[in-house]
Amino acid sequence: MFFAAAILTCTAPIAVDGDTLRCRDIGLVRLLSIDAPEMPGHCRQGRECTPGDGAAAKRGLSALIRGKRVTCITNGHDSYGRLLARCEAGGVDLGCAMVASGHAVERYGRLRCR
């Protein structure tokens, strides 16, 4: 399926967890190429979840976006209907920053960090 990439601004971003943002204007955005630990109680039985502290990952993503303009380059939707995107806040790639801080791991494709 073909999907045309678009550059979008995430208005009033809120970290849902360590790899998902909620934007007032565009809804849920899943950060491409990373996986963060799930929030407590969200790792369903039989699913392989990234180990670690989901609440700490959420706090880490929240700190990265706090008071900053968030822009995202879209790349389709996932099976949950979330927009998939590479996002930046204040010129910092959120996926790369989350992996560098230890709050997430690279997964689902190639993460291109500078």
Buried (B, 14 or more C-beta within 10 A) or exposed (E): EEEEEEEBEBEEBBBBBBBBBBBEEBEBBBBBBBBBBBBEEEBEEEEEEBEBBBEBBBBBBBBBBEEBEBBBBBBBBBEEEBBBBBBBBEEBBBBBBBBEBEBBBBBEEEBEEE
